[in-house]
Amino acid sequence: MASKDGLVAVVDAERLLPGIHGLRGVAALAVVLYHLALIGKVAVPAGFGFIIRDFGLSVHLFFILSAFSLMHSTLGRIERTGWLNDYFIRRFFRIAPLFYCVLTFELLRQIQGGGLSVGFDKIVTNLSFTFGLVPFTEIVWGGWSVGVEMLFYVVFPVIVLCSKSQRSALAWLLISVVVSYSVRSLMHAEHLKGPVTRWDWSYFAFVPNFCFFIMGCFAYRLSRGLGREASKAKTILSLATIALLLALVVGGIGKYFKGAGRLDIIVWGVAFMMLCVWQSVWPSRWLANKYLEYFGERSFSMYLLHPIVMYYMKDSLAKIYAASAVYLGGYAYFFCAIVVLAVLLVLVEITYRLIEIPGINLGKKIIAKKRMVDLEKPGATETA
């Protein structure tokens, strides 16, 4: 579908779920606010400590949303001949073009700064998207989640074929939670035995985060079983979700679940899962609106570019904060966030239009061309 400016619009099946798209926008904004404090070194105002404590967990919301959207876009295609090949082409060209561009930028930045600080082996694992299996080999800032996600893409077809009902999806969920919790506990114990390092690999590895993708798959199965007119279910689900989120953000109950296996993150995952079900079936105008959908549609560019923007704006942000704090006090943090977003969104619009959309469309063209070739084979039919 051609848009007015000549671009080919991205019309994927998951685009039809405005509540899910809005949640993706919320997750993107939350990650930006989180890293504004950590990378931009801008102090959060008093009373907003939950930004540092909790907003980084928005990455896990991304994982759940990703699996939910994949379920929504893939289930209708699995009966088609060649669906698996088409699936991998779509996933690769959705992620790889922008990721490779940012990876190239980072390598050039290192060369310009005095030479590469990464070896050939790390470059290979990043190009092959296998760095989620090897401790701390990501090169792109914040790119660890991309490594985790791409590994999930590989196993997702198996999950789809083996969880065809709510009951089987629930079984997958329970098993994945036990496995993720156990593996995270073991990896954290190994982390404590080794030399003291700043980062704990158990937080970034694929298996400890596997359960969040299964949460997204189960959330989708559950949402399909709820009727839009079931007002009682809507009331119970919405109130329970709000109560749990308030307990986590305002009450800070996550601290009571912390431990080697990070049960607190799993509790957050349950809250995110409930939120996805609620907003997919009964989208709220506070989330399913054109503004958050805009951020959601560009969330991948926002995620990969915001650390770079903050890194280069760090000195400017310190000056902006000092000048605005005279009038705003600690709330100058939010003024800095607006400034960062203004710069970020200009770059995001460029990468979205010039890299993301062309990459997606290239994948679609490859699929269409392959389909035409298959149809020309002897005995092929249009329904194949």
N, C-alpha and C positions, 0 to 999 in steps of 0.2 A: 504494500500500500504506500504510494508516494505521498509525502507530505508537501506542504506549500513551498518549503525551501529546497525541494529536490531530493531530500534525503529519503531513504527507504525506511519507513517506520518499523520499529521492533514490535511485532504483534505476536508474542508467545502466549501460550495458553494461560500461564500463571499471571499474565497481565490482567486477566479478567477477575482477579481477586484483589480488589482495591484495599481491603483491610490488611492483607498480607504485605502488599506493596508499601502501605503506610508504615507498617511495623519495621520494614527494612529501612525506611527513611529515619525512623526513630533510633534504630540501632546505629546507623551511620553517624547521626548527630551526637549520640552518646559517646561513641568512640572518639570523636573529635574533641569533645569537652574533656574527656579523660586524659588524652594526650596533650592537651593544651597545658595542663598542670605538669605532666611528666617530661614532655619534650620541650614545650615552649617555656617551661619554668615560670608560669604565671600562677600566683597563689590563689587558691579558691577562697571565697569569702567565708566568714564564720557561719556555721550552721549548714554548710554545703559539703561537709567532709565525705558524704556518701558518693560524691562524684569520683573521688579517688578510690574510695573503698569498693564501690559497686559497678561503676559505669564501664570498667574494663571487661566485665562479664558480658557485655553486649556482643562480643565476638561469638559467644555460645548461642545467643539469640540468632545470629547470622546462620550458624550451623543448622539450627532447628528450622528456620525459615527456608533454607536452601533445600533441605530434604523434603519439606512440605511442598514446596513449589515443584520439585522434581517429580514427586508422586502425582501432582495435579497435571503436569504436562506430559508425563510418560505413559500413564496407565491406558490412555486412549490410543496409544500407538503400538502396544506390544503384540497386537494381533497382526500387524502388517509385516510382510516379508522384508527382511533387512532392517528391522527397527533397531536392533542392537548396534549395527554399524552406524546408522543415522544418529543414534543417541551419543555415541562417542565423538562423532564429528561435531555435533552441536556443542557438547561440553568443551571440547578442545578450543574451538574457535570463539567460544564465549569468554574464556579465561586467558588463553595463551597470548593473543596479540598485545593486549595492554600490559600483561605481566612481563612479556619479553621486552617491551619498550622501556618499562621502568627498570628492569634488570640491566638493560644496556646503559641507561642513564647512570645507574649506580656504579657500574664498572668504569665508565668514562670519568665519573667524578673521582673515583679512586686513582685512576691513572693520572689525571690532572693534578691530584693532590700529592703526588710523589711516587705512585706505583701501586699495583694491585695488592690488596691486603688479603686476598683469597686465592687459594690454589686452584689448579685445573679440576681437581676432583669435586670441589664445591660448585664450580661452574657447571659441570656435567650433571650433578644431582639437581641443580636448579632448572636446567634446561629440560630435564626429563621428569620434573615434578616428583622426584623421589626423596626430596630433602626432608619430608615429614617422617621418614624412617631413620634418619641419621641425626644424632644430636647436634644442634646448633650449626647447621650448614646453610641456613637461608641467607641470602644476600640482600634481597629487597627488604627494606624496613617494614616490620610488621607482617612480612610475607609468610610467617610460619603457618598462619591460618589457611593460606592458599595451598600450601603443601599438604595440610590435613584434609582439606576439602577435595583436592584432586584424587587423593587416595580413596576417599569415600566414593567418588564417582566411579571408580573401578569396580567396587564391590556392590554398588547400588543395584545393578540388574539382578544379582542373586537375591538381594533382599526383596525386591519387587516380586519376583517369581515365587519366593518362599513365604511371603506374608500376604496372602490373598484375602484375609478376613480380619476383623477386629481381634478375634481370639489369637490368631497366629501372630499378628502384629504385637499384641500385648506380651506374648511369650518371648518374642524377639527383644522387646523392650526390657523385660525383667532380666533376661540373660545378659543383655548388653550392659545394664547398670551394674550387675555383679562383676562382670569381666572388667569393665572400665574402672570401677572402684578398686578392685583387687590389684590390677596392673598398676594403677596410679600409686597405690600404697607401697607396692614392691619397688617401683622406680624411685619413689621419694626416699625410701629406706636406703637404697643404693646411693642416692644423691648425698645423704647425710654421711655415708661412709667415706666418700671420696673427698678430694681436695675441695676446700670451700670455694664456691663459685656464686656469682650474683644470681644466676637464673637456675631454676629447678626444671630439668627436662620433662619431668612428669606432668607439668602443666601444658607443655607444647606438643607432646608426642601424639601420634594418631590414635592408638588404642585407648588411652584414657579419655579421649574426646569422642570416641565412637558412639557412645550412648546418646549423645545429643542429636546426632543425625537420626537415630532410631526413634527418638522422641518426636522428631518431625514427621517421620513415617507413620507412627501410631496416631499422632494428632490428626493427620489427614484422614486415616481410616475412621477415627472417632467422629470427626466433623461430618463425614459423609453419612453417618447414621443419625444425625440430628436434623429434624425438620425445622425449617425456618419459622414455622408457626408455633413451635413448642415453647411457649412463653415461660412455663415453669422451669424448664431446663435452662433457658436463657438467664432467668433471674438467679438461679442457683449458681450457675457457672460464672456469671459476671461478678456477683458478690464474693464468691470464693476466691476468684482471681485477684480482685481488688484488695481483699483482706490479706492474702498471702504476700502480694507485692508491697503493701504498706508495712506489714510485719518485717519484711526484709529490708526495705529502704529506710523507713522511719524507726522501726523498732530495732533494727540491726540484729535480728535473731540468727543471721547467718553465722555469727561468731560462735554460737553454741554447737554448730555442726562441723566446725573446722577440725581437720585432722589430717593424717597422712593421705587418706583417700579423697580428701576434699568433698565430703558429703554436702557441704554448704553449696558448692557449685551445682550439684545434682538437684538440690532443693530449688535453686534458682531455675534450673532447667525445667522442673515440673511447673513452676510459675509461668515460664515462657511458653511451655507447651499448652497450658490452659489458656493463655492469652491468644495464642494462634488459633485454637479451636473457636474461641469466642469471636474473634475478629474475622475469621473466615466465613462463619455462618451468619453472624449478626454484626457486620462492620459498623463502627461508630464514626460519626462525622468528624470526631476529634482526631482520628487516625486515618480514616479513608477520605482524605481530601486531596485536592490537586497539589498542595504545597508539599506534604509529606510524600505523596506519590512521586513528585518530581525528585526529591532527594533519594527515594527508594530506587527509582529507575537509574540513577547515577551513583548508587552507593558503592559500586566496585571502584570507580574512579576516585570517589571521595576517600575510600579506605586506603588505596595505594598511594595517593598523592598527598594526603594531609600531613604525614610525618616529614616529607620533603619541604613543604611550605613552612611548617613550624620551625624546622631546623634553620632555614635561611632567614626566617623572620625573627629569630630569637632576640637579637639585639634591639630590633625595632619594637618588639612587643614589650621589652623592659621599659623603653622610653614612653611608649603609649600608656602603659599601665601607670607609670609614675605621674604622668601628666593628668590622666583622667581620674586617678585616685584622689586628687585634690578635691574633686567635686562628688565623686561617687563612692569613695572609700573602697572597701573590699569588693564592692560590686563592679569595680573596674575590670574584674575578671571577665564578666559577661560582655563588656564593651570590647575587650580584646578578642573575645570569641566571635563577635560580629565582624570585626576587622579581618580576622583569619578566614572566616567563611566567605567574605566578599572577594578576597584574593583567590581562595581555593575554588570557588564556584566558576570563576572565569576560566581557570585551567581545566577544571572538570568538564565544562561545556565543550572545550576544545578536544580533549581526549575522548569524550563520549561520542562526539560527532565524527571525528576524524579517525578514531581507532576502534572504539567499541562497536559502533553500528556497522562500519565496513567489515569488521571481523565477523560479526554475526551473519551478515548478509553473504559473506564469502562462504561460510559454512553451509548456508542454505543453498547456494548455487552449486556447491560440490555435491550435495545430496540430490538436488534436482537433476544434475547432469548424470550422476550414477544411476538414478532411477530411469532416465531416458535410455541409457545404455542397456539396462536390464530388460526394458520393454522391447528393445530391438532384437533380443535374443530369440531364437526359435522356440515356440511354445509358450512364450511369456504372455501374460494377460495384464490388462490395465489394473485389475484388482490386486495384482501382486506388488 
